[in-house]
Amino acid sequence: MSAATEGTVREPHPLAPGTAEPVPPPIAPHSDALRPWPYHQALRAEKRGWWRGAVAILSLVVGFLLVNTLFSIVGIGFDLLTGRTNLDALARGEISLSPAVMLANNLSLAALIPIAMLLQWGLFGLRPRFLSSVAGRFRWRLLGRQALIVIPVWALYVGLSYVLSPAGEFRLTADSIALLVIVLLTTPLQSAGEEYGARGLLNRAAASWTADPRLAFVLGAVVSSALFALAHLAGDPWLIAYYAVFGLSMCLVTTWSGGLEGSVLIHAVNNVLLLTPTVLAGQQDAVFDRQDGTGGVYMILPMAICLGVAALVGWYSKRAGAVTRTTPSATSAPTTPSSSAV
C-alpha cells in the first residue's frame, strides 16, 4: 500500500448491504394544498386553471340539456303511445304534466348528481364523494338534526299558504295517485340533483377562480343562483327574484354547514310539501306556469323564510359540531372528523 493511500478511509457505497437508501429532501407543498378551505372553495386546492371552472359549468349545462331531452322524449313518447296527447297538441306547445312527464323531469334532474360528481373528479381530481360535504360523505345524522328546524317551519309556512289560498278540492283519481307516488318517491331525488348541480358543482367551479374567500363566495353564489333562476324559465320578475334569493340562501347554508345536506333538505321539503296538495287538487299544470303576472309582492314572504331558515340551519349546524373546512389535496381525501362528529 502506498503512502498516498495509507490512512484513507473508504466510504461505503450508498447502496451497499447494510446501508440505508438515501432519502431525497421533502418537497414543500404549495401553501394552498394544506390550507383549510370552506366548502365552496374546495376545488381551489386541487388542479388549477380558470378554464377548468368554465368547462365544468358549460359541461354541466350541456350534459343536463342532453339528459333532459332524452328523458322528455321518453315521457312524451309514452303519452303519445297511450293516447294521452297527440302531435297537434305538441305542435301548439300544449304539454300537460302527466305522470310520465313528471317522472321524466324528476329523473333527468336527479341525473345531475352523478354528472356533477364525475365532472368534479375528471376536471379537478377531487373524488365524487367530496361533493356531498367536506367530510367526504353525506352526513345523515346532521341532516336529521337540521330537519328538526326545517320541517316544522316549512310545514307551518305551506299550511298557512294553503289556508289563505286553497289549492282546490282534493280528488283521488288514477292520475292524482300516480302523481302523488312520483312526488313522494322522486321529488327528493330531483331536489338533491338540483343542489348537487347548482350549489355543488356550479357554485364551486365559479368560486375556484379566486383565492379570496369572500369574493369566491360572491362569484359562486351569483353564477350558480343566476343559472338556477334562468333554468326555471320564469317570465315574472317576482318569480325570478324568488329563485335567485332561494339560490343565494342555499349557498349560504351550504358554506355555513360545510355540505349539501341542509340545502337538499330545504329544497326537498319545500317541493314535496308544495306539490302534494297541488297534484291532489289536479292543478299540477300550474307548476310550470311561470309567465309574467303569476308572481307578486307576496313573494317577499317565502324569500324572507328562505334567508331566515338558511341562517338558522347554518348556525345550528356549527353549534352541533359540523365540520365546515377541509384540506382536500393532502391525500385527495379531506381531513375527516372522528366518527362521533357530524
Secondary structure, 3 states (H helix, E strand, C coil): CCCCCCCCCCCCCCCCCCCCCCCCCCCCCCCCCCCCEEHHHHHHHCCCCHHHHHHHHHHHHHHHHHHHHHHHHHHHHHHHHCCCCCHHHHHCCCCCCCHHHHHHHHHHHHCHHHHHHHHHHHHHCCCHHHHCECCCCCCHHHHHHHHHHHHHHHHHHHHHHHHHCCCCCCCCCHHHHHHHHHHHHHHHHHHHHHHHHHHHHHHHHHHCCCCCHHHHHHHHHHHHHHHHHHHCCCCCHHHHHHHHHHHHHHHHHHHHHCECHHHHHHHHHHHHHHHHHHHHCCCHHHHHCCCCCCCCHHHHHHHHHHHHHHHHHHHHHHHCCCCCEECHHHCCCCCCCCCCCC
